[in-house]
Amino acid sequence: MPKEWIFYAVLIGINLIGFLLMGIDKKRARQKQWRIKESYLWMVAIFGGAVGSFLGYEKPSICT
């Protein structure tokens, strides 16, 4: 497996994690529960998950 594929797989994975973390954080905020630390959200975004984090933040809520 070429090294480029490993890089892309990690990049997709970190973006997926950022997307999910933002979604979980938004859901907890609506339910007035404890939220994910902002430093964790920023750390995921800085280490390559900025696109996923942004999309998770901007994702329209279908179930509200």
Predicted model as a PDB file, atoms N, CA, C, CB and O in Angstrom, pLDDT in the B-factor column:
MODEL        1                                                                  
ATOM      1  N   MET A   1       0.843  -1.175   0.000  1.00 63.00           N  
ATOM      2  CA  MET A   1       0.000   0.000   0.000  1.00 63.00           C  
ATOM      3  C   MET A   1       0.891   1.243   0.000  1.00 63.00           C  
ATOM      4  CB  MET A   1      -0.960  -0.004   1.220  1.00 63.00           C  
ATOM      5  O   MET A   1       1.755   1.384   0.865  1.00 63.00           O  
ATOM      6  N   PRO A   2       0.688   2.135  -0.956  1.00 83.00           N  
ATOM      7  CA  PRO A   2       1.531   3.325  -1.031  1.00 83.00           C  
ATOM      8  C   PRO A   2       1.357   4.222   0.196  1.00 83.00           C  
ATOM      9  CB  PRO A   2       1.213   4.111  -2.298  1.00 83.00           C  
ATOM     10  O   PRO A   2       0.311   4.226   0.844  1.00 83.00           O  
ATOM     11  N   LYS A   3       2.403   4.973   0.490  1.00 84.00           N  
ATOM     12  CA  LYS A   3       2.374   5.865   1.653  1.00 84.00           C  
ATOM     13  C   LYS A   3       1.324   6.956   1.512  1.00 84.00           C  
ATOM     14  CB  LYS A   3       3.739   6.497   1.863  1.00 84.00           C  
ATOM     15  O   LYS A   3       0.809   7.452   2.515  1.00 84.00           O  
ATOM     16  N   GLU A   4       1.002   7.333   0.290  1.00 90.00           N  
ATOM     17  CA  GLU A   4      -0.013   8.374   0.092  1.00 90.00           C  
ATOM     18  C   GLU A   4      -1.369   7.919   0.610  1.00 90.00           C  
ATOM     19  CB  GLU A   4      -0.118   8.749  -1.392  1.00 90.00           C  
ATOM     20  O   GLU A   4      -2.122   8.713   1.174  1.00 90.00           O  
ATOM     21  N   TRP A   5      -1.680   6.634   0.418  1.00 92.00           N  
ATOM     22  CA  TRP A   5      -2.973   6.104   0.871  1.00 92.00           C  
ATOM     23  C   TRP A   5      -3.079   6.152   2.388  1.00 92.00           C  
ATOM     24  CB  TRP A   5      -3.170   4.661   0.377  1.00 92.00           C  
ATOM     25  O   TRP A   5      -4.151   6.425   2.928  1.00 92.00           O  
ATOM     26  N   ILE A   6      -1.989   5.893   3.067  1.00 92.00           N  
ATOM     27  CA  ILE A   6      -1.985   5.958   4.529  1.00 92.00           C  
ATOM     28  C   ILE A   6      -2.251   7.390   4.978  1.00 92.00           C  
ATOM     29  CB  ILE A   6      -0.636   5.449   5.104  1.00 92.00           C  
ATOM     30  O   ILE A   6      -3.029   7.620   5.904  1.00 92.00           O  
ATOM     31  N   PHE A   7      -1.614   8.341   4.329  1.00 91.00           N  
ATOM     32  CA  PHE A   7      -1.819   9.760   4.654  1.00 91.00           C  
ATOM     33  C   PHE A   7      -3.279  10.149   4.448  1.00 91.00           C  
ATOM     34  CB  PHE A   7      -0.902  10.656   3.789  1.00 91.00           C  
ATOM     35  O   PHE A   7      -3.875  10.800   5.306  1.00 91.00           O  
ATOM     36  N   TYR A   8      -3.851   9.756   3.324  1.00 93.00           N  
ATOM     37  CA  TYR A   8      -5.249  10.099   3.036  1.00 93.00           C  
ATOM     38  C   TYR A   8      -6.210   9.412   4.006  1.00 93.00           C  
ATOM     39  CB  TYR A   8      -5.602   9.715   1.596  1.00 93.00           C  
ATOM     40  O   TYR A   8      -7.211  10.001   4.414  1.00 93.00           O  
ATOM     41  N   ALA A   9      -5.909   8.181   4.368  1.00 93.00           N  
ATOM     42  CA  ALA A   9      -6.761   7.460   5.318  1.00 93.00           C  
ATOM     43  C   ALA A   9      -6.750   8.146   6.684  1.00 93.00           C  
ATOM     44  CB  ALA A   9      -6.297   5.994   5.456  1.00 93.00           C  
ATOM     45  O   ALA A   9      -7.796   8.280   7.319  1.00 93.00           O  
ATOM     46  N   VAL A  10      -5.580   8.579   7.135  1.00 92.00           N  
ATOM     47  CA  VAL A  10      -5.482   9.289   8.412  1.00 92.00           C  
ATOM     48  C   VAL A  10      -6.209  10.622   8.320  1.00 92.00           C  
ATOM     49  CB  VAL A  10      -4.003   9.509   8.809  1.00 92.00           C  
ATOM     50  O   VAL A  10      -6.913  11.002   9.256  1.00 92.00           O  
ATOM     51  N   LEU A  11      -6.058  11.330   7.227  1.00 93.00           N  
ATOM     52  CA  LEU A  11      -6.718  12.615   7.049  1.00 93.00           C  
ATOM     53  C   LEU A  11      -8.242  12.463   7.038  1.00 93.00           C  
ATOM     54  CB  LEU A  11      -6.244  13.273   5.755  1.00 93.00           C  
ATOM     55  O   LEU A  11      -8.948  13.257   7.660  1.00 93.00           O  
ATOM     56  N   ILE A  12      -8.736  11.473   6.352  1.00 94.00           N  
ATOM     57  CA  ILE A  12     -10.178  11.216   6.341  1.00 94.00           C  
ATOM     58  C   ILE A  12     -10.652  10.823   7.740  1.00 94.00           C  
ATOM     59  CB  ILE A  12     -10.527  10.105   5.319  1.00 94.00           C  
ATOM     60  O   ILE A  12     -11.712  11.262   8.188  1.00 94.00           O  
ATOM     61  N   GLY A  13      -9.870  10.001   8.422  1.00 95.00           N  
ATOM     62  CA  GLY A  13     -10.233   9.576   9.772  1.00 95.00           C  
ATOM     63  C   GLY A  13     -10.317  10.736  10.748  1.00 95.00           C  
ATOM     64  O   GLY A  13     -11.271  10.817  11.522  1.00 95.00           O  
ATOM     65  N   ILE A  14      -9.343  11.635  10.731  1.00 94.00           N  
ATOM     66  CA  ILE A  14      -9.343  12.765  11.665  1.00 94.00           C  
ATOM     67  C   ILE A  14     -10.477  13.731  11.334  1.00 94.00           C  
ATOM     68  CB  ILE A  14      -7.986  13.503  11.628  1.00 94.00           C  
ATOM     69  O   ILE A  14     -11.051  14.341  12.236  1.00 94.00           O  
ATOM     70  N   ASN A  15     -10.804  13.875  10.053  1.00 94.00           N  
ATOM     71  CA  ASN A  15     -11.941  14.717   9.683  1.00 94.00           C  
ATOM     72  C   ASN A  15     -13.263  14.094  10.122  1.00 94.00           C  
ATOM     73  CB  ASN A  15     -11.954  14.956   8.175  1.00 94.00           C  
ATOM     74  O   ASN A  15     -14.176  14.807  10.539  1.00 94.00           O  
ATOM     75  N   LEU A  16     -13.371  12.793  10.032  1.00 93.00           N  
ATOM     76  CA  LEU A  16     -14.568  12.102  10.506  1.00 93.00           C  
ATOM     77  C   LEU A  16     -14.709  12.263  12.016  1.00 93.00           C  
ATOM     78  CB  LEU A  16     -14.520  10.609  10.129  1.00 93.00           C  
ATOM     79  O   LEU A  16     -15.811  12.488  12.516  1.00 93.00           O  
ATOM     80  N   ILE A  17     -13.610  12.151  12.737  1.00 94.00           N  
ATOM     81  CA  ILE A  17     -13.635  12.358  14.187  1.00 94.00           C  
ATOM     82  C   ILE A  17     -14.071  13.784  14.511  1.00 94.00           C  
ATOM     83  CB  ILE A  17     -12.249  12.069  14.804  1.00 94.00           C  
ATOM     84  O   ILE A  17     -14.893  13.990  15.403  1.00 94.00           O  
ATOM     85  N   GLY A  18     -13.528  14.769  13.796  1.00 92.00           N  
ATOM     86  CA  GLY A  18     -13.927  16.165  14.014  1.00 92.00           C  
ATOM     87  C   GLY A  18     -15.402  16.386  13.744  1.00 92.00           C  
ATOM     88  O   GLY A  18     -16.073  17.095  14.493  1.00 92.00           O  
ATOM     89  N   PHE A  19     -15.910  15.783  12.680  1.00 92.00           N  
ATOM     90  CA  PHE A  19     -17.322  15.900  12.331  1.00 92.00           C  
ATOM     91  C   PHE A  19     -18.202  15.317  13.437  1.00 92.00           C  
ATOM     92  CB  PHE A  19     -17.605  15.192  10.997  1.00 92.00           C  
ATOM     93  O   PHE A  19     -19.184  15.934  13.851  1.00 92.00           O  
ATOM     94  N   LEU A  20     -17.843  14.127  13.908  1.00 92.00           N  
ATOM     95  CA  LEU A  20     -18.625  13.477  14.949  1.00 92.00           C  
ATOM     96  C   LEU A  20     -18.559  14.230  16.276  1.00 92.00           C  
ATOM     97  CB  LEU A  20     -18.146  12.055  15.141  1.00 92.00           C  
ATOM     98  O   LEU A  20     -19.571  14.371  16.961  1.00 92.00           O  
ATOM     99  N   LEU A  21     -17.367  14.714  16.642  1.00 92.00           N  
ATOM    100  CA  LEU A  21     -17.238  15.462  17.893  1.00 92.00           C  
ATOM    101  C   LEU A  21     -18.088  16.722  17.884  1.00 92.00           C  
ATOM    102  CB  LEU A  21     -15.782  15.825  18.144  1.00 92.00           C  
ATOM    103  O   LEU A  21     -18.726  17.048  18.885  1.00 92.00           O  
ATOM    104  N   MET A  22     -18.102  17.428  16.768  1.00 91.00           N  
ATOM    105  CA  MET A  22     -18.940  18.632  16.675  1.00 91.00           C  
ATOM    106  C   MET A  22     -20.416  18.281  16.783  1.00 91.00           C  
ATOM    107  CB  MET A  22     -18.674  19.374  15.356  1.00 91.00           C  
ATOM    108  O   MET A  22     -21.176  18.981  17.452  1.00 91.00           O  
ATOM    109  N   GLY A  23     -20.819  17.211  16.133  1.00 88.00           N  
ATOM    110  CA  GLY A  23     -22.216  16.792  16.206  1.00 88.00           C  
ATOM    111  C   GLY A  23     -22.619  16.416  17.622  1.00 88.00           C  
ATOM    112  O   GLY A  23     -23.694  16.796  18.085  1.00 88.00           O  
ATOM    113  N   ILE A  24     -21.764  15.672  18.309  1.00 91.00           N  
ATOM    114  CA  ILE A  24     -22.040  15.283  19.692  1.00 91.00           C  
ATOM    115  C   ILE A  24     -22.100  16.513  20.589  1.00 91.00           C  
ATOM    116  CB  ILE A  24     -20.969  14.302  20.203  1.00 91.00           C  
ATOM    117  O   ILE A  24     -22.975  16.615  21.449  1.00 91.00           O  
ATOM    118  N   ASP A  25     -21.172  17.445  20.390  1.00 91.00           N  
ATOM    119  CA  ASP A  25     -21.140  18.656  21.200  1.00 91.00           C  
ATOM    120  C   ASP A  25     -22.404  19.495  20.998  1.00 91.00           C  
ATOM    121  CB  ASP A  25     -19.901  19.483  20.861  1.00 91.00           C  
ATOM    122  O   ASP A  25     -22.962  20.021  21.961  1.00 91.00           O  
ATOM    123  N   LYS A  26     -22.853  19.618  19.753  1.00 89.00           N  
ATOM    124  CA  LYS A  26     -24.079  20.381  19.478  1.00 89.00           C  
ATOM    125  C   LYS A  26     -25.295  19.722  20.115  1.00 89.00           C  
ATOM    126  CB  LYS A  26     -24.296  20.521  17.966  1.00 89.00           C  
ATOM    127  O   LYS A  26     -26.163  20.401  20.664  1.00 89.00           O  
ATOM    128  N   LYS A  27     -25.352  18.408  20.040  1.00 88.00           N  
ATOM    129  CA  LYS A  27     -26.485  17.684  20.631  1.00 88.00           C  
ATOM    130  C   LYS A  27     -26.511  17.877  22.143  1.00 88.00           C  
ATOM    131  CB  LYS A  27     -26.411  16.180  20.287  1.00 88.00           C  
ATOM    132  O   LYS A  27     -27.572  18.110  22.723  1.00 88.00           O  
ATOM    133  N   ARG A  28     -25.363  17.783  22.772  1.00 92.00           N  
ATOM    134  CA  ARG A  28     -25.292  17.966  24.221  1.00 92.00           C  
ATOM    135  C   ARG A  28     -25.614  19.398  24.622  1.00 92.00           C  
ATOM    136  CB  ARG A  28     -23.911  17.585  24.732  1.00 92.00           C  
ATOM    137  O   ARG A  28     -26.206  19.627  25.677  1.00 92.00           O  
ATOM    138  N   ALA A  29     -25.236  20.353  23.802  1.00 90.00           N  
ATOM    139  CA  ALA A  29     -25.545  21.751  24.104  1.00 90.00           C  
ATOM    140  C   ALA A  29     -27.053  21.978  24.086  1.00 90.00           C  
ATOM    141  CB  ALA A  29     -24.850  22.692  23.098  1.00 90.00           C  
ATOM    142  O   ALA A  29     -27.584  22.683  24.944  1.00 90.00           O  
ATOM    143  N   ARG A  30     -27.735  21.392  23.128  1.00 89.00           N  
ATOM    144  CA  ARG A  30     -29.191  21.540  23.050  1.00 89.00           C  
ATOM    145  C   ARG A  30     -29.894  20.898  24.233  1.00 89.00           C  
ATOM    146  CB  ARG A  30     -29.710  20.934  21.761  1.00 89.00           C  
ATOM    147  O   ARG A  30     -30.943  21.371  24.671  1.00 89.00           O  
ATOM    148  N   GLN A  31     -29.315  19.818  24.752  1.00 92.00           N  
ATOM    149  CA  GLN A  31     -29.924  19.097  25.862  1.00 92.00           C  
ATOM    150  C   GLN A  31     -29.451  19.611  27.224  1.00 92.00           C  
ATOM    151  CB  GLN A  31     -29.620  17.621  25.738  1.00 92.00           C  
ATOM    152  O   GLN A  31     -29.780  19.034  28.261  1.00 92.00           O  
ATOM    153  N   LYS A  32     -28.677  20.700  27.212  1.00 92.00           N  
ATOM    154  CA  LYS A  32     -28.140  21.317  28.434  1.00 92.00           C  
ATOM    155  C   LYS A  32     -27.308  20.330  29.261  1.00 92.00           C  
ATOM    156  CB  LYS A  32     -29.286  21.866  29.288  1.00 92.00           C  
ATOM    157  O   LYS A  32     -27.367  20.336  30.491  1.00 92.00           O  
ATOM    158  N   GLN A  33     -26.537  19.487  28.579  1.00 94.00           N  
ATOM    159  CA  GLN A  33     -25.649  18.541  29.242  1.00 94.00           C  
ATOM    160  C   GLN A  33     -24.224  19.072  29.181  1.00 94.00           C  
ATOM    161  CB  GLN A  33     -25.743  17.135  28.591  1.00 94.00           C  
ATOM    162  O   GLN A  33     -23.958  20.082  28.530  1.00 94.00           O  
ATOM    163  N   TRP A  34     -23.295  18.375  29.874  1.00 93.00           N  
ATOM    164  CA  TRP A  34     -21.902  18.774  29.801  1.00 93.00           C  
ATOM    165  C   TRP A  34     -21.415  18.604  28.373  1.00 93.00           C  
ATOM    166  CB  TRP A  34     -21.034  17.954  30.785  1.00 93.00           C  
ATOM    167  O   TRP A  34     -21.871  17.723  27.644  1.00 93.00           O  
ATOM    168  N   ARG A  35     -20.487  19.457  27.990  1.00 93.00           N  
ATOM    169  CA  ARG A  35     -20.028  19.482  26.603  1.00 93.00           C  
ATOM    170  C   ARG A  35     -18.573  19.073  26.506  1.00 93.00           C  
ATOM    171  CB  ARG A  35     -20.222  20.867  25.998  1.00 93.00           C  
ATOM    172  O   ARG A  35     -17.859  18.989  27.505  1.00 93.00           O  
ATOM    173  N   ILE A  36     -18.157  18.823  25.289  1.00 91.00           N  
ATOM    174  CA  ILE A  36     -16.770  18.472  25.010  1.00 91.00           C  
ATOM    175  C   ILE A  36     -15.920  19.727  25.164  1.00 91.00           C  
ATOM    176  CB  ILE A  36     -16.615  17.856  23.581  1.00 91.00           C  
ATOM    177  O   ILE A  36     -16.315  20.810  24.735  1.00 91.00           O  
ATOM    178  N   LYS A  37     -14.752  19.574  25.778  1.00 92.00           N  
ATOM    179  CA  LYS A  37     -13.867  20.723  25.970  1.00 92.00           C  
ATOM    180  C   LYS A  37     -13.523  21.356  24.629  1.00 92.00           C  
ATOM    181  CB  LYS A  37     -12.582  20.304  26.708  1.00 92.00           C  
ATOM    182  O   LYS A  37     -13.255  20.672  23.642  1.00 92.00           O  
ATOM    183  N   GLU A  38     -13.541  22.669  24.627  1.00 91.00           N  
ATOM    184  CA  GLU A  38     -13.213  23.396  23.398  1.00 91.00           C  
ATOM    185  C   GLU A  38     -11.780  23.124  22.960  1.00 91.00           C  
ATOM    186  CB  GLU A  38     -13.421  24.900  23.595  1.00 91.00           C  
ATOM    187  O   GLU A  38     -11.482  23.130  21.765  1.00 91.00           O  
ATOM    188  N   SER A  39     -10.896  22.887  23.919  1.00 93.00           N  
ATOM    189  CA  SER A  39      -9.497  22.599  23.567  1.00 93.00           C  
ATOM    190  C   SER A  39      -9.389  21.294  22.770  1.00 93.00           C  
ATOM    191  CB  SER A  39      -8.627  22.514  24.843  1.00 93.00           C  
ATOM    192  O   SER A  39      -8.540  21.191  21.886  1.00 93.00           O  
ATOM    193  N   TYR A  40     -10.237  20.292  23.066  1.00 92.00           N  
ATOM    194  CA  TYR A  40     -10.237  19.052  22.299  1.00 92.00           C  
ATOM    195  C   TYR A  40     -10.718  19.299  20.873  1.00 92.00           C  
ATOM    196  CB  TYR A  40     -11.117  17.999  22.982  1.00 92.00           C  
ATOM    197  O   TYR A  40     -10.160  18.766  19.914  1.00 92.00           O  
ATOM    198  N   LEU A  41     -11.757  20.111  20.751  1.00 91.00           N  
ATOM    199  CA  LEU A  41     -12.280  20.415  19.424  1.00 91.00           C  
ATOM    200  C   LEU A  41     -11.239  21.150  18.585  1.00 91.00           C  
ATOM    201  CB  LEU A  41     -13.561  21.251  19.531  1.00 91.00           C  
ATOM    202  O   LEU A  41     -11.066  20.856  17.402  1.00 91.00           O  
ATOM    203  N   TRP A  42     -10.550  22.102  19.200  1.00 91.00           N  
ATOM    204  CA  TRP A  42      -9.504  22.835  18.492  1.00 91.00           C  
ATOM    205  C   TRP A  42      -8.330  21.932  18.132  1.00 91.00           C  
ATOM    206  CB  TRP A  42      -9.018  24.004  19.335  1.00 91.00           C  
ATOM    207  O   TRP A  42      -7.753  22.059  17.051  1.00 91.00           O  
ATOM    208  N   MET A  43      -7.977  21.019  19.039  1.00 93.00           N  
ATOM    209  CA  MET A  43      -6.859  20.125  18.779  1.00 93.00           C  
ATOM    210  C   MET A  43      -7.138  19.246  17.553  1.00 93.00           C  
ATOM    211  CB  MET A  43      -6.579  19.253  20.011  1.00 93.00           C  
ATOM    212  O   MET A  43      -6.260  19.056  16.711  1.00 93.00           O  
ATOM    213  N   VAL A  44      -8.345  18.718  17.459  1.00 92.00           N  
ATOM    214  CA  VAL A  44      -8.705  17.902  16.297  1.00 92.00           C  
ATOM    215  C   VAL A  44      -8.645  18.745  15.028  1.00 92.00           C  
ATOM    216  CB  VAL A  44     -10.117  17.289  16.472  1.00 92.00           C  
ATOM    217  O   VAL A  44      -8.144  18.287  14.001  1.00 92.00           O  
ATOM    218  N   ALA A  45      -9.154  19.975  15.092  1.00 91.00           N  
ATOM    219  CA  ALA A  45      -9.141  20.852  13.917  1.00 91.00           C  
ATOM    220  C   ALA A  45      -7.712  21.194  13.491  1.00 91.00           C  
ATOM    221  CB  ALA A  45      -9.922  22.140  14.208  1.00 91.00           C  
ATOM    222  O   ALA A  45      -7.402  21.192  12.299  1.00 91.00           O  
ATOM    223  N   ILE A  46      -6.856  21.482  14.445  1.00 92.00           N  
ATOM    224  CA  ILE A  46      -5.469  21.869  14.121  1.00 92.00           C  
ATOM    225  C   ILE A  46      -4.687  20.706  13.517  1.00 92.00           C  
ATOM    226  CB  ILE A  46      -4.749  22.377  15.378  1.00 92.00           C  
ATOM    227  O   ILE A  46      -3.862  20.905  12.625  1.00 92.00           O  
ATOM    228  N   PHE A  47      -4.948  19.486  14.006  1.00 92.00           N  
ATOM    229  CA  PHE A  47      -4.198  18.331  13.515  1.00 92.00           C  
ATOM    230  C   PHE A  47      -4.794  17.708  12.267  1.00 92.00           C  
ATOM    231  CB  PHE A  47      -4.110  17.296  14.584  1.00 92.00           C  
ATOM    232  O   PHE A  47      -4.568  16.528  12.000  1.00 92.00           O  
ATOM    233  N   GLY A  48      -5.548  18.476  11.501  1.00 90.00           N  
ATOM    234  CA  GLY A  48      -5.985  18.020  10.194  1.00 90.00           C  
ATOM    235  C   GLY A  48      -7.480  17.827  10.041  1.00 90.00           C  
ATOM    236  O   GLY A  48      -7.937  17.475   8.953  1.00 90.00           O  
ATOM    237  N   GLY A  49      -8.253  18.042  11.085  1.00 89.00           N  
ATOM    238  CA  GLY A  49      -9.686  17.810  10.999  1.00 89.00           C  
ATOM    239  C   GLY A  49     -10.509  19.071  10.858  1.00 89.00           C  
ATOM    240  O   GLY A  49     -11.678  19.088  11.242  1.00 89.00           O  
ATOM    241  N   ALA A  50      -9.926  20.127  10.317  1.00 91.00           N  
ATOM    242  CA  ALA A  50     -10.628  21.408  10.217  1.00 91.00           C  
ATOM    243  C   ALA A  50     -11.855  21.327   9.319  1.00 91.00           C  
ATOM    244  CB  ALA A  50      -9.688  22.474   9.697  1.00 91.00           C  
ATOM    245  O   ALA A  50     -12.897  21.892   9.651  1.00 91.00           O  
ATOM    246  N   VAL A  51     -11.752  20.645   8.206  1.00 91.00           N  
ATOM    247  CA  VAL A  51     -12.885  20.543   7.275  1.00 91.00           C  
ATOM    248  C   VAL A  51     -14.029  19.766   7.921  1.00 91.00           C  
ATOM    249  CB  VAL A  51     -12.450  19.859   5.952  1.00 91.00           C  
ATOM    250  O   VAL A  51     -15.183  20.191   7.860  1.00 91.00           O  
ATOM    251  N   GLY A  52     -13.715  18.638   8.533  1.00 89.00           N  
ATOM    252  CA  GLY A  52     -14.737  17.842   9.197  1.00 89.00           C  
ATOM    253  C   GLY A  52     -15.378  18.584  10.358  1.00 89.00           C  
ATOM    254  O   GLY A  52     -16.590  18.503  10.558  1.00 89.00           O  
ATOM    255  N   SER A  53     -14.561  19.311  11.128  1.00 88.00           N  
ATOM    256  CA  SER A  53     -15.088  20.085  12.245  1.00 88.00           C  
ATOM    257  C   SER A  53     -16.015  21.189  11.748  1.00 88.00           C  
ATOM    258  CB  SER A  53     -13.943  20.684  13.068  1.00 88.00           C  
ATOM    259  O   SER A  53     -17.079  21.424  12.321  1.00 88.00           O  
ATOM    260  N   PHE A  54     -15.606  21.852  10.692  1.00 89.00           N  
ATOM    261  CA  PHE A  54     -16.440  22.919  10.135  1.00 89.00           C  
ATOM    262  C   PHE A  54     -17.763  22.372   9.617  1.00 89.00           C  
ATOM    263  CB  PHE A  54     -15.699  23.644   9.011  1.00 89.00           C  
ATOM    264  O   PHE A  54     -18.823  22.946   9.869  1.00 89.00           O  
ATOM    265  N   LEU A  55     -17.698  21.270   8.899  1.00 88.00           N  
ATOM    266  CA  LEU A  55     -18.930  20.676   8.370  1.00 88.00           C  
ATOM    267  C   LEU A  55     -19.832  20.175   9.489  1.00 88.00           C  
ATOM    268  CB  LEU A  55     -18.600  19.528   7.418  1.00 88.00           C  
ATOM    269  O   LEU A  55     -21.055  20.276   9.389  1.00 88.00           O  
ATOM    270  N   GLY A  56     -19.243  19.637  10.554  1.00 86.00           N  
ATOM    271  CA  GLY A  56     -20.036  19.207  11.698  1.00 86.00           C  
ATOM    272  C   GLY A  56     -20.692  20.362  12.417  1.00 86.00           C  
ATOM    273  O   GLY A  56     -21.796  20.226  12.944  1.00 86.00           O  
ATOM    274  N   TYR A  57     -20.019  21.500  12.442  1.00 84.00           N  
ATOM    275  CA  TYR A  57     -20.567  22.689  13.084  1.00 84.00           C  
ATOM    276  C   TYR A  57     -21.682  23.299  12.244  1.00 84.00           C  
ATOM    277  CB  TYR A  57     -19.464  23.720  13.325  1.00 84.00           C  
ATOM    278  O   TYR A  57     -22.695  23.747  12.782  1.00 84.00           O  
ATOM    279  N   GLU A  58     -21.501  23.316  10.937  1.00 84.00           N  
ATOM    280  CA  GLU A  58     -22.456  23.943  10.037  1.00 84.00           C  
ATOM    281  C   GLU A  58     -23.595  23.012   9.588  1.00 84.00           C  
ATOM    282  CB  GLU A  58     -21.730  24.455   8.835  1.00 84.00           C  
ATOM    283  O   GLU A  58     -24.546  23.456   8.945  1.00 84.00           O  
ATOM    284  N   LYS A  59     -23.491  21.737   9.927  1.00 74.00           N  
ATOM    285  CA  LYS A  59     -24.483  20.749   9.482  1.00 74.00           C  
ATOM    286  C   LYS A  59     -25.875  21.138   9.987  1.00 74.00           C  
ATOM    287  CB  LYS A  59     -24.105  19.326   9.982  1.00 74.00           C  
ATOM    288  O   LYS A  59     -26.053  21.352  11.186  1.00 74.00           O  
ATOM    289  N   PRO A  60     -26.857  21.232   9.096  1.00 64.00           N  
ATOM    290  CA  PRO A  60     -28.209  21.538   9.556  1.00 64.00           C  
ATOM    291  C   PRO A  60     -28.783  20.357  10.333  1.00 64.00           C  
ATOM    292  CB  PRO A  60     -29.121  21.893   8.364  1.00 64.00           C  
ATOM    293  O   PRO A  60     -28.562  19.200   9.974  1.00 64.00           O  
ATOM    294  N   SER A  61     -29.519  20.658  11.393  1.00 60.00           N  
ATOM    295  CA  SER A  61     -30.120  19.605  12.201  1.00 60.00           C  
ATOM    296  C   SER A  61     -31.405  19.135  11.555  1.00 60.00           C  
ATOM    297  CB  SER A  61     -30.384  20.092  13.632  1.00 60.00           C  
ATOM    298  O   SER A  61     -32.305  19.934  11.295  1.00 60.00           O  
ATOM    299  N   ILE A  62     -31.493  17.870  11.301  1.00 54.00           N  
ATOM    300  CA  ILE A  62     -32.681  17.302  10.674  1.00 54.00           C  
ATOM    301  C   ILE A  62     -33.672  16.857  11.753  1.00 54.00           C  
ATOM    302  CB  ILE A  62     -32.301  16.113   9.755  1.00 54.00           C  
ATOM    303  O   ILE A  62     -34.883  16.875  11.533  1.00 54.00           O  
ATOM    304  N   CYS A  63     -33.160  16.463  12.902  1.00 51.00           N  
ATOM    305  CA  CYS A  63     -34.011  15.857  13.923  1.00 51.00           C  
ATOM    306  C   CYS A  63     -34.477  16.837  14.993  1.00 51.00           C  
ATOM    307  CB  CYS A  63     -33.281  14.730  14.574  1.00 51.00           C  
ATOM    308  O   CYS A  63     -34.930  16.388  16.046  1.00 51.00           O  
ATOM    309  N   THR A  64     -34.394  18.118  14.790  1.00 47.00           N  
ATOM    310  CA  THR A  64     -34.825  19.050  15.845  1.00 47.00           C  
ATOM    311  C   THR A  64     -36.179  19.625  15.528  1.00 47.00           C  
ATOM    312  CB  THR A  64     -33.812  20.181  16.024  1.00 47.00           C  
ATOM    313  O   THR A  64     -36.705  20.427  16.300  1.00 47.00           O  
TER     314      THR A  64                                                      
ENDMDL                                                                          
END                                                                             
